[in-house]
Amino acid sequence: MSVKSKILWVDDEIEILKPHILFLEQKGYELYPVSNGNDAIDMIKSDDFDIIFLDENMPGLSGLETLAQIKNLKPGIPVVMITKSEEETIMEEAIGSKISDYLIKPVNPNQILLTLKKNLDDRRLIQEKTSGSYQKEFARMGMEISPNLSVEEWIVLYRKIIFWELELQKANDENMLMILQTQKEEANKVFSKAFIRNYRDWLTDSKTPPVLSHTLMQKSVFPALNKQEKVLVVVIDNLRYDQWKAIQPAIEEHFRVLKDSMYCSILPTATQYARNALFAGMMPVDIQKRFPQYWVEDDDDENSKNQYESELLGELLKRSGLNIKFNFSKILNLRAGRKYVDTFSNIASNQLNVLVYNFVDMLSHSKTNMEIIKELANDEAAYRSITRSWFDHSPLAEVFELASRNNMKIILTTDHGSIRVKNPVKIYGDRETNANIRFKYGRNLNSDGKNVFELRNPAEFYLPRPNVSTSYMFCQSTDFFVYPNNYNYYVNFFSDTFQHGGISLEENLIPLITLAPK
């Protein structure tokens, strides 16, 4: 038998509300009527209630005064303010005090019942509705998963997957989330195979290739510059599409979303390759050949491999005939972020500003051994939550506000995403092999993984070849590479962490968002 919800109803005319009280009691609610604020406070101190109906206009302790004491004693109890007055100041004061609902007298029983459903039964009702809707969609989505999908069709399907992941998370339906996760893993396996089959054509022969890393600036940024618009390009390193959806409400305080889309990261989905290609407007092997001074190969410091992005962007602007003043800034820590905000006025008049913000990447960097990060971002929901929390309190949130004030269009994007890895795959290579656990390049590479994509001729994918015998290997779906030495230690260390470099929906299909100031 379910426990009845307990309602405290505070109104100086409580006697004339008896029909409403009887109606709610017949619906299974337990009512406790009182006629003044002082009695209400005494009852709240001695008992627990699920919800409180509170009259705004009472003699003695007023409704708003009673509300203040309720929130001080038990801030978690939902309070519904009921009043005869429609004065805006009273509404604003009540809403500012964090009431759960606001009703104007005379109220009818069905209004009261709707408020109760909304405030007491909302989670159950939402869960039932969301779960039922996803169950209907499950079969349709399963039929849509096909190796013959175009990139645009994969984007539509991936967007659906993320939508349901967020909805089921809000509904707190763990069982349905597990089913969705299985469906996403199936989609990832099929996507990986389709990507490998089509990728070479996108780079060479395709008449209508998708937007890729090395064509993003030309296709998505330069058209706005040619219209003389002021543009701020914000590249949040390693931002996934679901993380964009997490920070979208905060950004929409100052911007309208003109276009919510995705583009396709090149391989490897790693900063050295994808982001250099983005700013150079050319594939990695072409950067190495044309600008060898800007391509860093033999360096263990990840950031040093992208230290010439500003120079590469400058060369791209020249080649494209865009003789404009631009600023390129890279934020690697809080101090640099604060300085950027403080000096924003110095660059506000530029037609093009580019800001690379490196925070999300630190949450998933394969070299991290920070247990606190692994605890904070231990699953998809936590990964989104920590991203939203970071954004809300970061200088970047202030940058968006400043950009809005300065009437800048924003292109928000990233260089690649990341995936939570689960399945270890043994890899064999020499000491010169790189450290990334989603892709490897080096001499004499071997693996016993069934789904490892091996690229013996890197030139096919326009990738540099440091040595004539260099080959590349890429993990697909949720796999990750582990060396046989200390195998169990590294399996436990990296399992369920967020990594990048390989082939998956999360790594390859990434946000490309166009924003206009409100």
Beta strands, then each sheet from edge to edge (+ up, - down):
strand 1: 6-10
strand 2: 30-34
strand 3: 51-55
strand 4: 79-83
strand 5: 101-104
strand 6: 231-236
strand 7: 255-264
strand 8: 326-331
strand 9: 352-357
strand 10: 409-413
strand 11: 419-420
strand 12: 423-428
strand 13: 439-443
strand 14: 446-447
strand 15: 453-455
strand 16: 470-474
strand 17: 479-482
strand 18: 498-499
strand 19: 509-517
sheet 1: 2+ 1+ 3+ 4+ 5+
sheet 2: 7+ 19- 10+ 6+ 9+ 8+
sheet 3: 11+ 18-
sheet 4: 14+ 12- 17-
sheet 5: 13+ 16- 15+
end
